[in-house]
């Protein structure tokens, strides 16, 4: 059985591959409404202030704050109501000393108005008079012009993934289109004599293709476009010709190898034929996923994943996702957001190796708790049952019950 010459840590392996990457981001212009999950290629600046007019944050009465000073329930101030400010239009009148106007949340303030008294702190005492039962300070219950955004202000930087909040903000500014990075195309090749399509009828010794489908979903979720090339037997010539075509058509190529050591060795040989410099890493000090292959062939990344479904998804999360994020120009590419949770059960580990363990994360009395799911790397439903992964650092010999550990949510 072939042995791995050198196992290197996950972070070092990622740095090796990224250092060889030639990133050329191609922008494309799309409608703001269709930009969810896309990554900006340039900073976006506001063409207007937001809000564009001074507004009330409550239902109440627009006032000059000085007219309310000292007002209380026992000694109210009396103001003359000179009108109502209708929504969606300018006030049509201004407030003089001793006067007020009824205003609604979001309504435009009269020019001389510098505060709003909440309607709960008022009492009508006639057709045109209102009691003010508490004083308000200058600026209370109002939003000034440009308080949210100033004209020319950078509102979204380059390299930002667009969320629902950004879409709403752009709509508020009247920005209906923006430039985003073209989605990198990631080709997927499945190999293995035992692998058949999901729609196929299982014969003894066969398994349905899991990796093409789970990896496609992960790639799409991360901002890439997945292109499946099919399932191929462990025959070097067949795998090589398909890989050459896929690499020419894609930005990144992912090959999931058969389960045998000979199949993994075949994958490495094929990758080395695709272009220089070829295989840079063959073996990563991680479980699951030790037989991972990382390569650059003619300025494009090629990743050889283990055939076992759990290993393939874990390694894809560690290497394929950061690769997609880097090619998109994402400002925080490769950053995984962790939580700290209390471990419910001991987790064994081998010193010097980084372990990733499927787990269930829950909240208990204001504290996160995590329960490991112990399973083998070819059992996909261990991940289906999980909502997170526990990371066991390489310098740990295991984790103990009750210990606070690093946990990463599965999305």
Secondary structure, DSSP 8 states (H G I E B T S, - for coil): ----S--B-HHHHHHHHHHT------EEEEEGGG-TT-BBSS-EE-SS-BSSS-EESSSEEEE-GGGGTT--SSS-EEEEEEEE--TTS--SS---TTEEEEE-TT-B--TT--EEEEGGGEEE-SSSEEEE-S---TTTTEE-TTSSB-TT-EEE-TT-B--HHHHHHHHHTT--EEEEE---EEEEEEE-TTEE-TTS---TT-EE--HHHHHHHHHHHHT-EEEEEEEE-S-HHHHHHHHHHHHHH-SEEEEE--SSHHHHHHHHHHHHTSSSEEEEEE-BSEES-TT-EEEEETTEEEEEE-SSHHHHHHHIIIIIHHHHHHHTT-TTTT---EEEEEESS-EE--TTSEEEEEEEEEEETTEEEEEE----TT-THHHHS-SEEEEE-TT-SEE-TT-EEEEEE--
